[in-house]
Amino acid sequence: MNVDLENAQKEFIKYTEKFNLKDKNVKGKQLHSLRVMKISSQIAINLKLNKEQIQIATLIGLLHDIGRFKQYTEIGLGDNLEGFDHGDYGAKVLFEDNMIRKFIEKSKYDEIIKKAIINHNKFSIEKGLTEEEQIFAKIIRDADKIDILYESEEIFYKGNEETINKSILSDKIYNQFMEKTLIIKEKNVILKYIEDITCVLAFIFDINYTTSFKIINEKNYINNILDRYKFEDKETQEKVNKIKKLANEYIENKIKEGTQKWK
């Protein structure tokens, strides 16, 4: 089976053009999806998947946030909306009215695509997935996180250094990071500045594949994100220095260990 990725991308652009691309959030999500598409392909290629699997991983990267466009227009921004999950919503948008057929003709991979999109934003991957379903879920989770690191360097908070330099990193957020775990955000609490940045950096603790760690390392995201700030609060600066050291060591160790499970 061959997936026409060129057509899928054209259909994606056509679909997103129905929404207000002058809105920076909508346009940003369109560009994010196109970047994640490329990162997903890169990871799949480096994992030495077959041609068909690489195409499916690439397609999932393109479609993983498909629900965001209707969400931003009809429901609202953010992930703190009561009872709302953009992964679940994306799967609903794609499959409820069979919109998926605009992007891929055959239904062979529908369940894999659906489960990858549902699981791409969850705190952890749901249990009960097949080995193949897990691989595609892990690829999109890695690719999505890598691009959010890119956005944290190039888009989020850029030009806002003065405000961030005045921010404080709480012990609660800092300690979770130092435990090498994803940071659990409290419901209805919006983290700002260095606390939000620390949550994004903690994504490295949920990266699955060696090739993904190599991308993060080659792009130098940890240093590029943190080195632009000079915190006025001495304790916060000391915490950030320790976060940077731990993060870089963790990435280097993961690359050395070779965490790829795909044979």
N, C-alpha and C positions, 0 to 999 in steps of 0.2 A: 504493500500500500504506500502510495506517495501522497504526502500532505503538501498542498500548494500554499506555501508560506507567503509567497508574494501576494496572492489573492487574499489570504487571511489578513495580512497587514492592510491591504486596501479596504477591506470590509471594516476593519477596526477603525481606521481613519474616518471612513464614511459614517460609522456609528457615532464616534465621538464628536464629529462636526455638527451633530444635531443639538449639542449642548453649547453653553456659552464659553467658548475657548478664550474669550477676553478676560474671564475670571481666572486669576492666577492659580487657584486651587485646581480647577478643572484642567487647564492647560498643563499644569505641573504633573497631574496624574497621567495625562496622555503621554508626556515625555518620559515619565518614570516607567510606564508600561513598556515603551519601546526600548528603553535601556535594559530593563529586566529581561526582555525577550533575548537580547544579545548575550547577557551574562548567563542566562539559563543554557543557551546553546553552547557557550564556551565551557561551562561545567560539564555538560553532557558529553561533549567531544573529548574532554580530558579524562572523563571516566571510561572512555572507549565503548560507549553504547553503540548499538548499530544505527544505521541511517534513519530508520523509521522511528526509533526511540529518541534520537536527537531531534527529529522534527516535532515529535509530540512534546518533548521538554521545552522546545522553543515556543511552540504554540501556547502552552500553559503559561510561560513567562509573559507572553503578549496579553493573555486574557485574565490573569490572576486577579486584577483589580477592576474587572469590567462592571462590577456593581457600584463602584464609587461614583460613576457619572450620574446615574439616576439618584443615588443617595444625596450627593451634593446639591442637586437641583430640587428634589422633592422632599427630602427628609432633613438634611442638615449636615454640618461638618462634624468631623471628629469620631472617636470611638467610645465616647462616654454617653452616647445616647442610650436611654433605658431600653434594655432588651434587644439592642441592635448589634448584629455581627456582620461585618462587610464581606467576610469570606462566605458565610452562608447565603447572604443576599446575592453575591456574585453568581454563585451556583444556580440560584433561583432564576436570576435574570437570563442566564444562558440556556437553561434547560426547561424552564416552565413552558415557554412557547416555542421550544425547539430552535431558538436562535443559533444554537451551536452549529447547525447545518450550514450556516453562512460561512463558517470558518473551516469546517472539515466535513467532507461528504459522507464518510462512513462512520458508523456508530461503534466500531470495534473498540475504541479507546475512551468512550464516553465516561465509563465509571472511573477510570484513572484520572481523567481530566477533572471530573466533578470532585473527587476526593482530594485531589491536589489543591484545588481552589478553596475548598472548604477548610482544609488544614493549613493553608499557607500562613495564616495570621494567628493561629491558636497558640496558647502558651506551650503546649506540647502536642505531638501528633496523636490522634486518637488510636486506641488499641483495636486490633482486629483487621488491620489492613494486610493485604498480601505483600510479599517481598517486593514485587514490582511496583505496587501502589506506594509503598514506603519510599522507594527510590525517587519517584517523581515528586512526592511530597517534600522530601529532603532537598531536592534540587531547587524547587521554587522557594522554599524557606531560606536557603542559602543565598540565592540570587536576589531576592527581595531585600534581605538584610544588608547585603553588600551595597546595593544601590542606595539604601537609606543612609549608610555610612558616607557614600559619595555626596548625597544631598546635605548631610550634616557638615561636610567640608565646604561645599561649593554654593549652597543655597540657604539652608536654615541658619539664621542668626548672623549671616555674613553682613558686616557693616554695623553690627550691634555689639561690638567688642566692649565698648565703654560700659554698657549696662551689665553685660555678663561679668565683667571684672569686679563688679560690686556685689555679685550674687554669692550666696552661701550654700555650701554642700553639707546637708544634714548627716549626722552619724548613721541614721537609718538607711539612707540610700548608699552611702559610702560602705557601710558594713556588708550590705547585700552584695555589692560589687566585689569586695575583697574575699567573699565566700565563693567566688567564681560561679555565680548563678544568674539567670535572668532576673531582672528586678520586677517584683510584683507591684503594680501601681494600684493604689487604693481607689475604690470606686468613687466616681465624681470628684476626684482630686486631680487637678491639672498641674503637672510639674513644669517648672519654668527654668530656663537658662542652664546653669551647670548641672542641676539635678536631671533635667530632661536629656542633656548631652550624655551624662553618665549612664542613663537608662539605655540610650542607643549604643554606647560603647560596650555595654554588657551583652549585646547581641552576639559577640564573639563566643560566648559560652554556650551558644546553641547552634554553632556552625557544625556541619556534619562531615564535610569532605576536605581532604588535604588540599585539593586544587582550589577550594574556596579560601582557605587560609593563605594560600600563596598569592591569590589576587589581592587580598586585604594587605598582605605584607608588601607586595610590589607597589601598590598604590600609596603605601605609607600613611594610611588613613588615621591611625591613632595619633601619631606625632603631628600630622598636618592639622587635625582638629584641635588638639589641646595646646599646641605651641603658640597659637595666636593670642592666648589669654594670659594676663598677669593679674592674678586675683589680689584685691586689696586686703582681704581677710587672710591673715597668715596661715591659720589652721586649714582653711579651704585650699590654699596653694600647696600646702604640704600633702594634703589628701590627694590632690590631683597629680602631684608628682609620683605618689605611690601607685595610683591607678594606672598611670602611663607605664611605669616600670613593670607592673604585674601583667598588664595587657600585652605588652611587647614580648615578654618572656613566655606568656601562655601561647601566643601565636607561633613563636619560634619552636617551642617544644612540640606543638601539634604538627608542625611541618616535619620535624625530625621523626616523630612517632609514625607518621604515615597512617592516617586514620581511615583511609578509603576501605570500604567494605565490599565494593562492587568487584566482582571477579571478571 
